[in-house]
Amino acid sequence: MNRTVHGSPGLSSSLLAMVLVTILVSSSTAQITIQQSAFSNLLTAGTSLYIHKSDSAPRPVNIGKQGGPTIYDLNGYAFQSTDISHVYSVGALPILAARYPAKAVVFGQTPETIEKNPVFLFSTDTVYVIGQASMIPQRQFMHMRPYEPMATFPVTYQAKRTYSHMHYDTTYNAAGSVVATLAFSGSDSVTVDGFGTLKILGRQFECLRVKLNHYTFSDKEFMYMTREGILLDIQMASTQRDTGVVQPESVTLLVPSALVGVEEAAQPPLDFALGQNYPNPFNPRTAISYQLLANSFVNLRVYDVLGREVATLVNENRMPGRYIVQWDASGLPGGVYFCRLQARTASTSSAQSASTGSARGASTSSAQSFVDTKKMILAK
């Protein structure tokens, strides 16, 4: 998942290609299909994704085989980093809205830090990749003509297709002047060639395997998707095998935040809560989720095993809702740490809690204060 428009490492084209995985899942292994609604849920503006990435020299991995059923076992695979990206509507981002349809979506950690990520557009029965956007380190916008149809629904197991398109890429400097342009053609083929069970994150999921050949770049990818929305992408040189153990160029895993209980349906919280960090164990970044029932002054801190404060993540007033905070422990030694949330509210929150029928747990000292602590393991 490391190809960019210019051929340098990045997240972009692998994620463009990963979309193809989503065309493949149904309730039976023998006849696998997916409807557009399942895929659109993965890229709905306002949702979030966890992105796990290998380092620049990933260790060998077993990609399984064609056909099936096959066990694709990646439990215990060591990802170097975990980041959170949020899905944004292009229409809400003026710089992108001037270049792409307002109904398109894109994702990134923040709107200002979108880097080499695809721009998607949904039609009645097809999802397209229409380009690629970067806000850093320079503003760079790529357009695809014609739009690249990543999936036409419903699609079934053993589907095959080939397609070609033109890429038009423009880079701008800080003053908004064009500093580079590039145009080139691309040609790819896609085959849904395997099915079975993906074992990852300590769980297992029915999945399909998709092989993508990128003839322009002389490389290929194998991608795996579950009906829960997990996307696993393994990119390698075209000379690598199609089965068994290979030496990848990159391994990237996308996990919808809903799968780990962070992004629930768009319902207001029914109580205060501190979620378990994810992933756990982690190295060096992890995500911490919490939710607030009422307006609160929030204090979120991290302590070591001796009770010494090592990080203050939040120390301000927050509105009711669900929140995700990312903690980077790069400068700390491995070991056990504790995340402590304290939310102090006005006395009116007590009445609000009663009206919702919410019962406070033992960690709530009073109607005006919620306190909870979670154990985290930094594995170095």
Summary of the structure (lengths in Angstrom):
residues: 380
radius of gyration: 22.1
end to end distance: 24.9
largest distance: 66.4
contacts: 1245
relative contact order: 0.15
helix: 11%
strand: 51%
